[in-house]
Amino acid sequence: MSTVFLNGEFLPSDQARVSVMDRGFLFGDGVYEVIPAYGGHLFRLLPHLQRLTDSLRAVRIPDPYTETQWSGILEELIGENPGTDQSVYLQVTRGVMDRRDHAFPLGLEPTVFAMSNPIPDPDPALAERGIAAISLDDIRWQSCHIKAITLLPNVLLRQQAVEAGAAEAILIRDGHATEGAASNLFIVRDGTLITPPKGPLLLPGITRDLVIELAAGHGVPHRENAIGEAELRTADEVWLTSSTKEIMPVTTLDGRPVGDGRPGPLYRRMHGLYREYKQAVREGRAG
Ligand SMILES: Cc1ncc(COP(=O)(O)O)c(C=O)c1O
């Protein structure tokens, strides 16, 4: 039985209870984070906590804890649960209301929940074969930079991808590729790594930032630029990134091969750099 954190307490998951009047349950009124931990060390903790603060501020939920308190809670949580590598999920909702009303009463106490689950190393076959993706219309709202628990469009998009035999959906809005249903997008053209700039139409991914940082630190040409649909379809390489899936090379898009249909050379280089970084985190040499 895993141990979870709920409103100040650590307890077995089957004893954790949230009210049916919680605004997270009734409205999806809350935000979340997913933070991997390798060898007991939380990966890129401060950027994750900064994004949490930004999401909370954007939806006007007061941050229940300081950075130090958050770190203490999450470290204790991973210590309580098995697994060298774990993925921490945390969510903060606006709290429990007296009666159902969209407008929020001031002064509610946020509901804070966190759990941690073991994560396996990514399947090595992924780096050999890559994944299939399909392109779909980005049907989400205009504030995709907020990591909101309200994920119905993402759920439906991912399901559509799975039913089409693909691992992920790449979203297209007004002729431009924004990101995946639960991942950020990179393409490679003529040796340059390109990812769409941050803004309200995509989540500022922590893995995305790390990939850019690794590119900058190792002389990989890169730029942040809008990606037109035609550019996506003729890219030499396409990657999707996320904290739990790391870097996924997309080798078919809408049933057609990307490049030569195999993970490309720049992917292999970045995958190596990423693995080194992850190992440094595991050994406590990087954060
Ligand atoms: C819509 C969306 N974009 C991008 C990402 C990747 O973000 P991160 O690298 O911080 O996990 C996620 C992660 O879940 C996501 O849901």
The ligand as an SDF file (V2000), in Angstrom:
LIG
                    3D

 16 16  0  0  0  0  0  0  0  0999 V2000
    0.2320   19.3390  -22.4320 C   0  0  0  0  0  0  0  0  0  0  0  0
    1.6050   19.0230  -21.9420 C   0  0  0  0  0  0  0  0  0  0  0  0
    2.6680   19.5780  -22.5630 N   0  0  0  0  0  0  0  0  0  0  0  0
    3.9170   19.3200  -22.1720 C   0  0  0  0  0  0  0  0  0  0  0  0
    4.1970   18.4520  -21.1250 C   0  0  0  0  0  0  0  0  0  0  0  0
    5.6270   18.1800  -20.7140 C   0  0  0  0  0  0  0  0  0  0  0  0
    5.9410   18.8890  -19.5440 O   0  0  0  0  0  0  0  0  0  0  0  0
    7.1100   18.3780  -18.5670 P   0  0  0  0  0  0  0  0  0  0  0  0
    8.3400   18.2530  -19.3970 O   0  0  0  0  0  0  0  0  0  0  0  0
    7.2200   19.4490  -17.5510 O   0  0  0  0  0  0  0  0  0  0  0  0
    6.6660   17.0530  -18.0200 O   0  0  0  0  0  0  0  0  0  0  0  0
    3.1300   17.8600  -20.4370 C   0  0  0  0  0  0  0  0  0  0  0  0
    3.3950   16.9620  -19.3160 C   0  0  0  0  0  0  0  0  0  0  0  0
    2.5490   16.3050  -18.7980 O   0  0  0  0  0  0  0  0  0  0  0  0
    1.8090   18.1580  -20.8460 C   0  0  0  0  0  0  0  0  0  0  0  0
    0.7480   17.6170  -20.2210 O   0  0  0  0  0  0  0  0  0  0  0  0
  1  2  1  0
  2  3  1  0
  2 15  2  0
  3  4  2  0
  4  5  1  0
  5  6  1  0
  5 12  2  0
  6  7  1  0
  7  8  1  0
  8  9  2  0
  8 10  1  0
  8 11  1  0
 12 13  1  0
 12 15  1  0
 13 14  2  0
 15 16  1  0
M  END
$$$$
